[in-house]
Amino acid sequence: PYIAYYMTKIISFLEKLGIDLNRVRFRQHFKEELAHYARDTWDCEILISSGWIEVIGIADRGDYDLRRHMTYSGRDLTALRRFKEPKKIKIKRLRPRMEILGPMFKKDAGRIAEKIESMEYVEGELEIELDGKIVKVPEDAYEIRIEEETIGGERFIPHVIEPSFGIDRILYAILEHSYYERSDSGYKVLKLPPRIAPIKVGVFPLMPKDNLDVEARKLLEKLRTSGIPSYYDESGSIGRRYARADEIGVPFCVTIDYQTLEDSTVTIRDRDSAKQKRVKIENLVTVLRALIEEIESFQEI
């Protein structure tokens, strides 16, 4: 269930990055592929032009890590899981028989007895470490007693799920999956989701004259001051500027035209639909933030 949880989070993550989920798959490792520490491993793979590539690995490491730390550090790294209500349980305890241990181990009998009492239930001959040596205790030197205890929880060794992300591969897949050419014009588009597009907004004067360029630069500064990464372009026709913005993945373009000088409104162009809407300048930052954070769609503004 834990690996499945990470799978759903990964799918959601990749979808937000603009990855085409029809070109995503998960592959489980065969037993002979598993690393020495892994109980189960799944790879997330993305299809690109050169074929399927692994971009994320999810390894169920079980309790391997903490158990090894406990073995070599001697520290207790268990956690306590508390019950809603106390429980009564029956526990098998080892109890040393001193009448046998005494004659057998003499001066070491007391220390061996303490170790037996601290051990978990086992059957058969016991192996106890004493002064760096292994001492074997026969089965008749201890007895098993069943005791009833009331406990409020249980101790366990936490398990570890290790997701590993190949950021460079994911980034390449984003670029490849985001690229397409418009069917009507053949113009190239990088359909980056607004949240991850490096430049969020292009600011263009309809023409670099009649004070339109001055107003556009004022608006550019306002957007940058508001924390919205933006750039200015006045070169060439407005259509060519839109095309250049589409090529580098800019999701929205704001155009200052002659109507702006009359009623303080501007046009917002949506890269993906190529549609435009007029918005008051005083509301522009709020509208753009809602679009960038995908709180509202372009159709809803």
N, C-alpha and C positions, 0 to 999 in steps of 0.2 A: 504493500500500500504506500510506503514512503517513496519508492521510486516512481510510482504512478503519480503521486502528488507533484514531484519535481517535473515529470513529463508535462503535466498540464500547465505548470508555471512557465516552462520553456516554450511551449506552443504559444501561450499568451504573449510572452516576451518577443518571440520572433515575429508574430503577427503585427505587434506595435512597431517593429523595426521596418516593416514593409516587405517581409519575406513572403513569397507565394507559398501558402501551406500545401498546395497541391504538389509541390516539389520538396516536401519534407517527409522524412521517414525515421523510424527508430529501429535499431537492429540490436538484438541481444547477443552477447558474446557466447561462443561455444565454450564448453568446459575447459578445453585445452588452451583457449585464449586468455582465460582469467589470470590476472596478476595473483601473486602469492597471498596478498592481503584481502582479496575480493571474494565475496560470496556470490555476487551477481553484478553484472555490468551491462549497461545499455549505452549505445552511441546514437546521438542525433546526427543525421546526415542530411545534407542539402544538395539538390541537383543543380549543377551549374553547367556551362557549355562544355567543360572537359569531363563531365561525369559526376558521380556522387562523391562528395567529400565529407569526412567526419568534421563536425564543428564543435560538438559538445559531448563530453563523456559523463555518465552518471554511475559511480561505483558504490555499491553497498559494501562498506568495509567491515560491517558487523562490529564486534567489540575488539577487533584485532589491535587497534592503536592503544586503547586504554589498558587492555590486558597486558600488552608488552611493557607499557610504562610501569604498571604495577609490579610486574615480574622483576624488572631491573632496578626500580627505584625503591621498592619496598613500601611505597605509599598506597594508602587506600583511596582509590579514585572512583569508588562506587557512589551512586546517588540513592536517595531515599524516596520511594514512592509511597505516599501516605494513603491509607484507606479512609473511606468516608466514615466507617464504623470499625472499632477494634474487632479483631477476629481471634478466635481460639483455635490453635493448631496443635497437632501432636508432632513432636520432634524426637527423632532418634539421636540419643547422645552416647558418646563413648565414655565409659567410666573405667579408669585403671584399676587393676587388682594388685594391690601392693604386696599381698602375700606371695605373688609370683614375680612381680617386678623387682622387689627388694633383693631376694637371693640372686636373681639373674643379673641385675645391673648395679647392685651395691650402691656406691655413693652417687651414681648418676640416676638412680631410680626416681628421686623426687623431681628432677628436671624433666625426665621423660614422661612422668605422670602429668605434669603441667601441659606439655605439648599434646598429649593424648586428649586431655580435656578440652583443648582449644580447637581440635580438629573437627571437620565436618564428618558426617557419617560415611564410613566405608566398610567394606567387608574384607575379610581375609587378613593376611599379614600386613602390618603397617611398616612404612619406611619413614623414619624420623631423622632429620638432620640435627646433629649434635656436634658442636665444635668442628664444623667443616667435614664431618664424616656422616655417612648414612648408617643408622642403627635400625636393624630389623626387629620388630616386636611381634611375637607369635600371637595368633588369634586368641589363645586361652589366657593371655595376659591382660585382657580387657573384657568388659561386658557391655552389652547394648541395653540401654534403658529407654523406655518410651515416656516422655514427659509432656505435659500439657502447658502451653504458654499462651498468654494474651499479647498480641502484637498490634501495633498501630500502623504498621507499614512494612514494606519489604525493600531490601537493598538490591540493586542491580547495577550492572556495568552498562552505561549508555552506548548505543550503537552510533556509528558515524556514516552519513551519506555524503559522498564527495562529488559534487558537480564541478567539472572543469571545462571552462569556456575558451575556445580558440578565437580571440577577438579579431585577429587579422583575417581569418577565414570568414567569419561572420560579416565583417565589414565588406569584404570583396563580394560576398553573396548578396548583400544589400544593394550594392552598386549595380550588379548584373541584373538582379530581379527588378530593380527600379527603372531600368533603362527600356525605353520603347520609342518607336517613331509614329507620329500621328498619321493616320490613314489618309486624311484629306490633303495634307500639305507635305508630308514626309519629314517635317521638323522633328528633331531629336528632343526627347524629354527625359529628365531624371526625376522620377516620381517619388522623391524622398518624403516620408511622413513629416509634417510640420515640426513635430517635437525634436527630430534629430537633424533637420536641415541646418547646416552651418549658418546660412544666411536666410533669415525668415522673410524679409520684405525688400523689394526693389522700389525705389522712389524715383518717379520720372516726371519731368515737366512735359506737357504735350509738345511744347516747342521751347527752345532755350532763349526766349525773348519775352517782351511785354510783361516783365516782372514774374512770369510763371516759374522761371528758374530760381529766382530769389525765394519765392514762397516754398518751392520744393525743397530747397536746402534748409529752410527753417523747419519744415516738417521732418526732414531727415534727422536733424539734431534733436528734435522732440522725441522721436522714436528711439534713438540711441540712448538718450538720457533716461528713457523709461525702461531700458534694459532689453530692447528688441533689436537684435543684430540686423542692420539694414545697410543698403548701399545705394549710391546715386548714379544714374546714367542718363545722359542727354544726347548721346551720339546716335545718329541715324534716325530712321523712322520709328514710330512707337511700336509698330509691328515687329521690327527687327529687335528692338529692346526686349519685348516680351519673349521672343524666341531665344535670345541669349540667356534670359533669366530661367526659362524652362530647361535649357541645356545644363545648367549648373544646379538645378534642383530647388530654386527659390519658389516657395509655395504661393506667395501672394505679391502682387504688384499694386502700388498706389500711384495713381496718375493725377497730377494737378493740371486742370484745364481752365478755359476761360470762365466756365460756370463757377469754378472755385472762387474766383475773384468777386463773384456776385453774391453767392449764398453760403460760402465757407463749407462747401461739400467737396468730396473727392471720390474718385472711382476706385473700388477695390476689384482687382481681377484675380480670379481663382485659376491657378495653373491647371488643375486636373480637368475642370469642366470648360475652361476658357470663357466663362461667363463673368459679367461685371455687375456690381451694385454700387449705388451712391450712398455715402455715409458722411455724416457731419464730422468735421475735423475734431470737434470737442469729444466725440464718442469713439474716435478712431483707435486709440490705444486699447480701450476696453474691448472693442470688437476684435481687434487683432489678437489680443491675448486669449480670448475665448476660442478663436479659430486655431491658434497655435497649440493650445492645450487640449484641443478637440472637445471642448465643453459644448460648443455649438458647431453645426455643420454650416457650410456656406449657404445652403438653401434656407437655413433657419434665421440668418441675420436679417 
